[in-house]
Amino acid sequence: MRALQTTVVALFIALLLSATPAQAGEKSVGSFDTNGDGQITFAEVMQRLEKAARPAFDSMDRNRDGVISDKDFDDVREGVEKLERWFEELLKPFLVEEEPEQMEI
């Protein structure tokens, strides 16, 4: 369960990092470097992602109590699993299954 949580958090951060510049109409992540020193610190990333993180957090806080509980997280996990199954079914007609190799005796 801990590995799944870590994976979901990593994907969430990656999504935010990639989506934020695109949402702002920017072509690079250079705008994260708010002090212009050529380096991006964690604080600069968090400052930049603050606006994008709130809607994502709120969507995971299913009961709107201001925290993501185990129940909220389980709801998100179940939703992700349903989405994965939906994608699998959607792509099934386009995927060619390889026939198992037969061994000659």
Residue pairs with C-beta under 8 A, 6 or more apart in sequence:
4 77
5 73
8 73
8 76
8 77
8 80
12 56
13 49
15 56
16 49
16 52
16 53
16 56
17 29
17 45
17 49
19 52
20 48
20 49
20 51
20 52
21 27
21 28
21 29
21 31
23 52
24 31
29 40
31 48
32 40
32 44
32 45
32 48
33 39
33 40
33 44
34 44
34 47
34 48
35 44
57 68
58 64
60 68
60 72
60 73
60 76
61 67
61 68
61 72
62 71
62 72
62 75
62 76
63 69
63 71
63 72
